[in-house]
Each structure stands twice: as C-alpha cells, then as structure tokens.
C-alpha cells in the first residue's frame, strides 16, 4: 500500500471503533433497530476495507481473513438481536473490539508502506522529459512506478476537440505502459504524480483529456510534480527584458497547481521565482522558493546517457548516411519549429525548400536528418489551414526523393545523438543540442540562398 492508502485503512478502522461505541449505546437504550443498522454499516465498511487491501496487497493477504472473521461476528450479533436474543451491551462491545484489534494490528504491522509514483506523458516524443526520474523510481525496491500514456486531442479553430490521439504503443520496449482507464486514481491516491504538460485548457492547438488537467489531478495526490517537456535558453535572472521574454512559460496552470516544479537549472529557478512572485505578490516569494527546484532537466540526462553504439538505426537511414566505402557522412539535424512557421508563413516554406536544395546538392558528403516539431500538423491545420496543403507537398516531395532522412518518430534522443551539427529554428531542441556539445546554427527565414557547406 502507498502512504495514502494505509492512512485510509486507518481511517476505516477508526470509524469502526466509533461505530462500536454507538452500537453499545443503542443496545443499552434498547434501540435495537439502530444497533442492527449500525452493525450492517460496520460489515459493509469492513468488506470495503478488505477489498481495498486485496486490491493493493493481493488476494489472500493475511489481513483479509481477520476482516472476514470480524464480518462474521457482526452478522452473528445482528442475528441474535433480530431473533430477540439480546446480549449485554458490554459483551457485544468487547467481542467487536477484540476482533477489530486483530485486524488493526495486522494493518499496522503486516502492510508495508510503499511509495506509488505515476508518470503521465501524453506524447511519446516528450517521454525523455520524465524518463530519468521514472528510471530512478522504477529501480527503487520500495517504490511502485506506473507509466500511463494519456490521450490528447487536436483542437478546431473554435477550440472544440477534434481527433483523439493515444501513443501508448510508441514508447521504448523497456517502459511498461498502463492503459489509462485501468488505473483508479480516486481509489489508489498515488503518493506522487509527474506531469510534463502544463497547459490544461490553455493550449489552443491540442489538449490532453480534461481529466488529466493539473487542476483536477491535484485532488488525487499529495504531491503533483511538474517537469517541463521543453528546455529554454538560459536567462540571466537580473536581465529584466530577458526574464519578461520567458515569463509566459512560468505562469502556466501546471506551475500554479503543482506542489513541486523541477526546472533545468538554478538560474532558471531564480527566473521562475522572480516571475511568479511578481505575478502572485511579493509576500509569496518564500512559497515559490520552496516549490520550485533547479535540479536539471531529464531531457539532458537522457541525451548524455545515450550512446551512439547502442542506437537502433533504421536500414533506410543507413542507406543515406553511409558513403560507398562504408564510412559515415556528417549528419546535420535540421529542425523546423511550430512558431517559426506560424510567424513566417509562406516565407518559411521557401526557406525550407532552399535548405533542401543546398543539402540535396551536397548529399555525397552530408546527410540531412529533418525532424519537424511533432505538433506542426495539428497546429497548422488548426491555425493556418491554408498553409497546411503547401507544407504537406514539401514533406511529400522530400520523402519521395529519398536523399534525406525524415524523422517523425518518438525518439528525439536518437536524432540528437547521431548528429554532428544542428541547423534550424530557435527551439528547446536547439538548447538540448547545445547542452549535448553539438555545434548549432540558427536559420533565418529572411535569408535565402546563402547556406554553404564546406566539403
């Protein structure tokens, strides 16, 4: 049992103790109907407690027979009263108390408290923002860790839900994924819930199922933990303009509703504290200082712990990467972001076509690995539907020509680990590559025809 479940078991037992007092009083005052009703309630409560213990500890757990004996005793007393065989109030109380003490001792001594941690990723490609924390929990012998991939929806321009997506089958083989309808949040009350989606209803492009909004999840756990799925460019906490530039990442529902927030660095922690203190009032500073932790991003842990020799590289990729002599070409990670496309529209499409032209001309020496942001399709379809068809044609042409790699898999870390350089938009992926020691170059939609590749 986890801490909350064992506390609930104790609450049931204390309620039964109080009910015994009421049974005794009812018998003493000859209110036998009241006594019988109370005995029925005691039996129902003991059965419910037994079901909860069995769900947590398994069938046949040592406490279950003791609760069954208690239920049998309440039935016998009930029948004696019903048949007008009235036992003394004191004798009934002592017999009920004796049976309950045995169950109480078993709950106290036989049920060990284990930590129960639930991880709620929604996109498999963002799992790396939780993985190292999950691994630590999963390897702890006193912790039960559950990964529950939650469904999410694309949104129509009016904000209504469109298509539902579920990516539970896209996680690495070593990650056991629990079906989201098979976990009883209300009944289990996990000790910790980890989320990486902070938006609740505030994302206009996609939305996780409303049950999994942070404002709802917090009622099922004592510790809701938010870890961002993105990495921001480091900001000097004393640079007011720079702080203001990232403030909107700090004032999201997930930050406000979580009990703990884990960010990428101590400097970023100070930024969050500064923004949230300004947002909520200067008297809240201590609260944010205790709540926000600068422990680092699991995304960086994942990249730094991934070895190139352990990667599963698809054969169709190797065909593009390898030279005729078997050596590898330089691999350039080309990243296109949602925001750059929304800001530049057709101009960004022309920029992409120019980039592909240059890399196609140099394909003998350099392999291009294009990995667009996983939410581009949902975002452009929702916010720029007229742009989507033109973008889709570019994707189709690139894939059909087959000279470059198109990576729409959930495995971002494979792309980062394989790459010798990064070229593309300013994004969390660019920050991740920098932390991994990969040279980066930011593209500009304003500049066409100036890319040069040294052979």
ZASELUM-316596 format. One line per field, with one value per residue (C-alpha): residue in one letter; chain; x, y, z. Coordinates in Angstrom, 3 decimals. Each point is the difference from the previous one (the first is absolute). Last residue first. Layout:
BEGIN
residuo <- [a|...]
cadena <- [A|...]
u <- [X|...]
v <- [Y|...]
w <- [Z|...]
END
This chain:
BEGIN
residuo <- [x|x|x|x|x|x|x|x|x|x|x|x|x|x|x|x|x|x|x|x|x|x|x|x|x|x|x|x|x|x|x|x|x|x|x|x|x|x|x|x|x|x|x|x|x|x|x|x|x|x|x|x|x|x|x|x|x|x|x|x|x|x|x|x|x|x|x|x|x|x|x|x|x|x|x|x|x|x|x|x|x|x|x|x|x|x|x|x|x|x|x|x|x|x|x|x|x|x|x|x|x|x|x|x|x|x|x|x|x|x|x|x|x|x|x|x|x|x|x|x|x|x|x|x|x|x|x|x|x|x|x|x|x|x|x|x|x|x|x|x|x|x|x|x|x|x|x|x|x|x|x|x|x|x|x|x|x|x|x|x|x|x|x|x|x|x|x|x|x|x|x|x|x|x|x|x|x|x|x|x|x|x|x|x|x|x|x|x|x|x|x|x|x|x|x|x|x|x|x|x|x|x|x|x|x|x|x|x|x|x|x|x|x|x|x|x|x|x|x|x|x|x|x|x|x|x|x|x|x|x|x|x|x|x|x|x|x|x|x|x|x|x|x|x|x|x|x|x|x|x|x|x|x|x|x|x|x|x|x|x|x|x|x|x|x|x|x|x|x|x|x|x|x|x|x|x|x|x|x|x|x|x|x|x|x|x|x|x|x|x|x|x|x|x|x|x|x|x|x|x|x|x|x|x|x|x|x|x|x|x|x|x|x|x|x|x|x|x|x|x|x|x|x|x|x|x|x|x|x|x|x|x|x|x|x|x|x|x|x|x|x|x|x|x|x|x|x|x|x|x|x|x|x|x|x|x|x|x|x|x|x|x|x|x|x|x|x|x|x|x|x|x|x|x|x|x|x|x|x|x|x|x|x|x|x|x|x|x|x|x|x|x|x|x|x|x|x|x|x|x|x|x|x|x|x|x|x|x|x|x|x|x|x|x|x|x|x|x|x|x|x|x|x|x|x|x|x|x|x|x|x|x|x|x|x|x|x|x|x|x|x|x|x|x|x|x|x|x|x|x|x|x|x|x|x]
cadena <- [A|A|A|A|A|A|A|A|A|A|A|A|A|A|A|A|A|A|A|A|A|A|A|A|A|A|A|A|A|A|A|A|A|A|A|A|A|A|A|A|A|A|A|A|A|A|A|A|A|A|A|A|A|A|A|A|A|A|A|A|A|A|A|A|A|A|A|A|A|A|A|A|A|A|A|A|A|A|A|A|A|A|A|A|A|A|A|A|A|A|A|A|A|A|A|A|A|A|A|A|A|A|A|A|A|A|A|A|A|A|A|A|A|A|A|A|A|A|A|A|A|A|A|A|A|A|A|A|A|A|A|A|A|A|A|A|A|A|A|A|A|A|A|A|A|A|A|A|A|A|A|A|A|A|A|A|A|A|A|A|A|A|A|A|A|A|A|A|A|A|A|A|A|A|A|A|A|A|A|A|A|A|A|A|A|A|A|A|A|A|A|A|A|A|A|A|A|A|A|A|A|A|A|A|A|A|A|A|A|A|A|A|A|A|A|A|A|A|A|A|A|A|A|A|A|A|A|A|A|A|A|A|A|A|A|A|A|A|A|A|A|A|A|A|A|A|A|A|A|A|A|A|A|A|A|A|A|A|A|A|A|A|A|A|A|A|A|A|A|A|A|A|A|A|A|A|A|A|A|A|A|A|A|A|A|A|A|A|A|A|A|A|A|A|A|A|A|A|A|A|A|A|A|A|A|A|A|A|A|A|A|A|A|A|A|A|A|A|A|A|A|A|A|A|A|A|A|A|A|A|A|A|A|A|A|A|A|A|A|A|A|A|A|A|A|A|A|A|A|A|A|A|A|A|A|A|A|A|A|A|A|A|A|A|A|A|A|A|A|A|A|A|A|A|A|A|A|A|A|A|A|A|A|A|A|A|A|A|A|A|A|A|A|A|A|A|A|A|A|A|A|A|A|A|A|A|A|A|A|A|A|A|A|A|A|A|A|A|A|A|A|A|A|A|A|A|A|A|A|A|A|A|A|A|A|A|A|A|A|A|A|A|A|A|A|A|A|A|A|A|A|A|A|A|A]
u <- [33.226|-0.990|-3.717|-1.269|-3.398|-0.549|-2.906|-2.791|0.322|-3.121|-1.220|2.994|1.743|1.805|3.331|0.960|3.151|-0.843|1.281|-3.014|-1.055|0.031|-2.083|-2.591|-0.197|-0.607|-2.666|-1.650|-0.405|1.644|-0.478|2.323|3.464|1.589|3.311|1.657|-3.274|-0.500|-0.538|-2.526|-2.029|-0.007|-1.016|-3.116|-1.468|-3.760|0.407|-0.680|3.509|0.356|3.491|1.363|0.571|-3.376|-1.613|-3.423|0.585|1.019|-2.826|-2.637|1.243|0.001|-3.517|-1.195|1.294|-2.004|-3.122|0.454|0.293|-3.716|-0.824|2.054|-1.136|-1.525|1.680|3.224|-0.039|-1.009|2.547|2.812|-0.468|2.891|2.514|1.702|2.915|2.065|3.190|2.228|2.942|3.135|2.811|-1.731|-3.227|1.517|-2.438|-2.866|1.199|-0.183|-3.380|-1.469|0.986|-1.536|-3.266|-0.033|0.514|-2.818|-2.276|1.121|-1.018|-3.363|-0.878|2.684|-1.351|-2.016|2.873|2.506|-2.325|-0.579|3.666|2.189|3.041|2.750|2.429|3.108|1.788|3.581|0.373|0.829|2.658|-1.005|2.102|-3.122|-0.969|-2.448|-2.649|-2.684|-0.040|0.462|-3.282|-1.887|1.565|-1.426|2.510|-0.554|2.325|2.322|3.195|-1.029|-0.197|-2.934|0.796|0.691|-3.206|-2.203|1.489|-0.491|-3.695|-0.199|0.427|1.951|-0.585|-0.997|-2.879|-3.150|-2.366|2.088|1.124|-3.504|-1.544|2.755|-0.782|-3.744|0.035|1.204|-3.244|-1.300|1.356|3.069|0.830|-0.665|2.378|2.837|-0.357|-0.074|3.115|1.811|-0.784|1.341|3.321|-0.009|-0.403|-2.438|-3.198|-1.809|-3.351|-1.423|-3.521|-1.421|-3.066|1.730|2.729|-2.429|-2.401|2.634|1.621|3.630|0.065|-1.654|2.863|2.591|0.491|-0.645|3.071|2.073|-1.222|0.642|3.558|0.797|-1.233|2.468|-1.797|1.016|-1.711|-3.033|-0.248|-3.368|-2.145|-0.185|0.025|-3.118|-0.384|-3.355|0.615|-2.786|-1.924|-3.498|-1.316|3.035|-1.047|-2.954|1.836|2.860|-2.265|-0.057|-3.782|-0.188|1.539|3.213|-0.516|1.394|0.140|-1.468|1.883|-1.537|-2.317|2.671|3.303|2.769|0.690|2.981|-1.797|1.194|-2.477|1.223|-1.373|-2.652|-3.662|-0.856|-3.799|-0.437|2.724|-1.294|2.409|-1.408|-1.526|3.419|1.413|3.262|3.257|3.006|3.127|2.752|-1.447|0.419|-3.276|-2.110|-2.838|-1.450|-0.339|-3.718|-1.470|-3.530|-1.151|-1.937|-0.707|-1.640|2.179|-1.721|2.989|-0.404|2.118|2.118|-0.632|2.056|-0.031|2.160|2.968|0.065|3.426|-0.279|2.730|-0.302|2.691|1.730|2.405|1.097|0.946|-3.343|0.255|3.486|-1.089|-3.099|2.119|2.327|-2.984|-2.052|1.103|1.082|-3.669|-0.532|0.034|-2.540|-2.517|-2.333|2.312|-1.647|2.400|-1.491|2.007|-1.062|2.270|-0.283|-1.329|0.147|-3.219|0.740|0.605|-2.657|-2.626|0.534|-0.270|-3.234|-1.503|0.718|-1.290|-3.266|-0.797|0.646|-2.027|-3.001|0.107|0.436|-2.874|-2.398|0.863|-0.479|-3.379|-1.304|-1.350|-3.607|-1.360|-2.960|0.468|1.136|2.392|1.609|0.117|1.849|2.449|0.715|0.379|2.402|2.065|0.142|1.194|2.769|1.078|0.123|2.092|2.470|-0.019|0.960|2.903|2.342|-0.285|-2.029|-0.363|2.553|1.455|-1.593|-3.228|-0.348|0.439|-2.656|-2.420|0.545|-0.713|-3.234|-1.003|0.794|-2.068|-2.963|0.182|0.119|-2.937|-2.043|0.929|-1.151|-3.383|-0.373|0.828|-2.474|-2.735|0.933|-0.527|-0.131|1.845|2.948|-0.150|0.183|2.827|2.059|-0.579|1.026|3.260|0.626|-0.593|2.809|2.406|-1.222|0.755|3.494|0.538|-1.127|2.331|2.909|-0.683|-0.071|3.423|1.250|-1.318|1.622|3.412|0.001|-1.084]
v <- [19.658|3.342|0.522|3.449|1.430|3.412|-0.666|1.488|2.065|1.477|-3.385|-0.050|-3.183|-0.474|-1.799|-2.547|-1.956|-3.092|0.004|-1.824|3.188|1.780|-2.760|0.349|3.767|-0.519|-2.566|2.540|2.256|2.652|-1.303|-2.108|-1.430|-2.384|-1.805|-3.399|-1.839|-3.596|0.809|2.737|-2.158|-2.961|2.303|1.169|-3.506|0.342|-0.423|2.675|-0.130|0.724|-0.933|1.447|-1.209|-1.739|2.068|-1.150|1.128|3.512|0.300|-1.157|2.350|2.975|-0.906|-0.117|3.525|1.310|-1.798|1.221|3.687|0.481|-1.739|2.558|-0.261|-3.470|-1.847|1.854|-0.993|-3.648|-0.588|1.907|-1.754|-2.461|2.792|-0.825|-2.467|0.218|-2.049|1.265|-2.177|1.826|-1.013|-1.517|1.871|3.371|1.069|-1.446|2.008|3.254|-0.686|-1.170|3.258|1.993|-1.917|0.669|3.730|0.099|-1.664|2.508|2.868|-1.648|0.461|1.944|0.242|-3.214|-1.963|1.380|-0.776|-3.622|-0.846|-1.427|-2.017|-1.158|-2.353|-0.150|-3.321|-0.038|-2.950|-3.402|-2.378|-3.139|0.674|0.886|2.634|-0.871|2.390|-0.363|-3.816|0.040|1.883|-2.592|-2.713|1.544|0.967|-1.780|1.910|-1.696|0.988|3.659|-0.010|1.609|1.127|3.617|0.193|-1.473|2.080|3.132|-0.797|-0.778|3.755|1.442|0.169|3.669|-0.500|2.130|-0.510|1.211|3.200|0.478|-0.007|2.251|2.559|0.108|3.305|1.777|-0.695|-2.704|1.126|1.844|-2.946|-2.349|1.830|0.290|-3.586|-1.305|2.013|-1.175|-3.592|0.682|1.040|-3.125|-2.160|-2.042|0.307|-2.257|1.291|-1.390|0.108|0.602|2.182|3.292|-1.461|-2.282|2.899|2.069|3.135|-1.052|-0.633|3.395|1.684|-1.081|3.364|1.919|-1.600|1.073|3.591|0.067|-1.330|-0.750|-3.604|-0.565|-2.345|-3.438|-0.939|-2.075|-3.780|-1.613|-2.782|1.988|-2.032|0.415|-1.967|-0.574|-1.074|-0.939|-1.729|-0.401|3.568|1.361|-1.865|2.301|3.341|-1.719|-0.941|-3.774|-0.399|2.632|-2.417|1.630|3.017|1.050|3.180|2.729|-1.042|1.659|-2.846|-1.708|1.519|-1.466|-3.279|-1.774|-1.778|-2.052|-1.327|-0.851|-1.891|-1.690|0.263|-3.616|0.187|3.412|-0.553|-3.424|-1.167|-2.219|2.821|1.467|-3.280|-0.617|0.280|-2.156|1.846|-2.390|-0.269|3.728|1.946|0.097|-2.355|2.457|2.706|0.833|2.705|1.441|1.954|3.234|1.759|3.420|3.111|1.917|-0.579|-3.752|-1.711|-3.127|-2.303|-1.823|-3.430|-0.869|-2.355|-1.453|-0.948|-1.538|-0.149|-2.105|1.062|-1.806|-1.957|3.272|-0.879|1.200|3.300|0.716|-1.066|2.190|3.048|-0.780|-0.397|3.103|2.588|-2.860|-0.953|3.022|-1.982|-2.391|2.814|-0.084|-0.756|-0.715|-1.561|-1.530|-0.575|-2.324|-0.034|-3.147|-0.340|-3.536|-1.704|-2.704|2.075|2.747|-1.678|-3.247|1.717|1.695|-3.278|-1.678|3.073|-0.224|-3.488|1.000|3.213|-1.827|-2.547|2.702|2.144|-2.938|-1.050|3.534|0.427|-3.230|-2.516|0.226|-3.176|1.727|-1.861|3.198|0.708|-3.410|0.305|3.338|-1.417|-2.932|2.285|2.317|-3.062|-1.288|3.407|0.004|-3.479|1.203|2.964|-2.392|-2.192|3.072|1.228|-2.837|0.753|-2.671|1.959|2.747|2.901|3.078|-1.414|-2.389|2.882|2.039|-2.935|-0.707|3.623|-0.156|-3.219|1.554|3.083|-2.130|-2.069|3.098|1.506|-3.140|0.133|3.621|-0.907|-2.810|2.324|2.617|-2.635|-1.160|3.346|-1.677|2.908|-2.231|-1.642|3.378|1.190|-3.117|0.308|3.684|-0.860|-2.702|2.563|2.140|-2.938|-0.736|3.582|-0.373|-3.137|1.706|2.960|-2.389|-1.558|3.511|0.696|-3.224|1.104|3.429|-1.406|-2.554|-3.533]
w <- [-48.035|1.361|-0.164|-0.948|0.792|-1.584|-2.371|2.087|3.174|1.548|1.216|2.304|1.084|3.297|0.021|2.633|0.820|2.129|3.582|1.489|1.801|-3.367|-1.560|2.755|-0.490|-3.735|0.840|2.326|-3.023|-2.166|-3.504|-2.087|-0.360|2.480|-0.439|0.223|0.527|1.094|3.692|-0.738|-2.396|2.386|2.842|-1.835|-0.093|-0.532|-3.754|-2.615|-1.435|-3.714|-1.163|-3.222|-3.600|-0.228|-2.742|1.214|3.577|-1.000|-2.543|2.477|2.719|-2.394|-1.166|3.625|0.595|-2.950|1.203|3.583|-0.777|-0.717|3.312|1.953|3.670|0.306|-2.874|0.749|3.664|-0.375|-2.770|1.693|3.357|-0.396|-0.773|-3.278|-0.041|-3.154|0.069|-2.828|-0.986|-1.123|-2.349|-3.039|0.841|-0.846|-2.735|2.054|2.987|-1.920|-1.601|3.305|1.676|-2.845|0.270|3.744|-0.545|-2.535|2.544|2.615|-2.281|-0.519|3.711|1.889|3.546|-0.014|-1.569|2.471|2.909|-0.982|-0.312|-2.756|1.038|-2.340|1.759|-2.170|-0.403|-1.287|-2.332|1.377|-1.245|-1.895|-3.128|-2.031|2.610|2.753|1.336|-2.689|-0.085|3.763|0.331|-2.054|2.156|3.159|2.737|3.312|2.267|2.460|-1.828|0.084|3.789|1.817|3.555|-0.958|-2.020|2.729|2.798|-2.117|-0.431|3.729|0.525|2.909|3.758|0.183|2.446|0.210|2.943|2.919|-1.723|-1.398|3.494|1.355|-2.708|0.685|1.974|-3.134|-1.839|-2.349|-3.389|1.282|2.237|-2.932|-2.325|2.526|1.215|-3.579|-0.898|3.144|-0.944|-3.501|1.553|2.184|-3.088|-2.114|2.011|2.472|1.275|3.254|1.437|-3.456|-0.592|-0.796|-2.191|-1.826|-0.570|-1.871|1.404|-0.508|-3.754|-0.576|1.860|-2.568|-1.725|3.211|1.491|-3.012|0.336|3.740|-0.256|3.645|-0.240|-2.885|-2.382|-1.271|-3.248|0.860|0.183|-0.686|1.497|3.224|3.272|2.155|3.235|1.731|3.587|2.417|-2.756|-1.437|0.419|-1.868|-3.147|-0.690|-0.100|-1.826|-2.895|-0.404|0.174|-2.745|-2.556|-1.168|-2.193|-3.345|-2.082|2.210|3.140|3.074|1.048|2.139|-1.193|2.151|-1.854|1.578|2.838|2.982|2.574|3.484|3.002|-2.121|1.145|-0.864|0.110|-1.582|-2.568|-1.055|-2.705|-2.745|-2.063|-0.829|-1.308|1.853|-1.958|0.871|-1.209|-1.119|-3.510|-0.592|-0.296|-3.164|1.040|2.524|-2.642|0.268|-2.199|-0.099|-3.051|0.378|3.280|-0.086|0.175|-2.800|-2.323|0.588|2.617|-0.186|2.907|2.597|1.582|3.002|0.059|3.491|1.344|3.462|2.648|3.146|2.469|2.852|-2.242|-1.693|-3.584|-1.386|1.864|-1.370|-3.488|0.213|0.856|-2.919|-2.358|0.745|-2.574|-2.285|-0.383|-2.257|-3.266|1.549|0.260|3.016|2.887|3.368|2.505|3.153|3.181|2.818|3.044|2.072|3.532|1.343|1.022|2.567|3.133|0.093|-2.164|1.891|3.356|-1.052|-1.225|3.353|1.838|-1.965|1.257|3.632|-0.329|-1.436|2.832|2.641|-1.334|-0.197|3.575|1.294|-1.700|1.516|-2.459|-1.192|-1.533|-1.635|-3.295|-1.731|2.874|-0.287|-3.790|0.147|2.528|-2.319|-3.028|1.838|0.971|-3.585|-1.188|2.629|-1.062|-3.620|1.124|1.602|-3.102|-2.131|2.133|-1.068|-3.723|-1.808|-3.234|-0.527|1.955|-1.610|-1.417|2.966|2.449|-1.785|-0.139|3.699|0.874|-2.013|1.789|3.399|-0.871|-1.105|3.202|2.163|-1.858|0.571|3.699|0.150|-1.484|2.516|2.912|-1.255|-0.243|3.502|1.678|3.441|1.674|0.908|-3.440|-1.774|2.273|-0.737|-3.740|0.141|1.725|-2.595|-2.767|1.388|-0.224|-3.536|-1.024|1.430|-2.079|-3.193|0.674|0.518|-3.399|-1.485|1.530|-1.556|-3.391|0.304|0.873|-2.803|0.515]
END
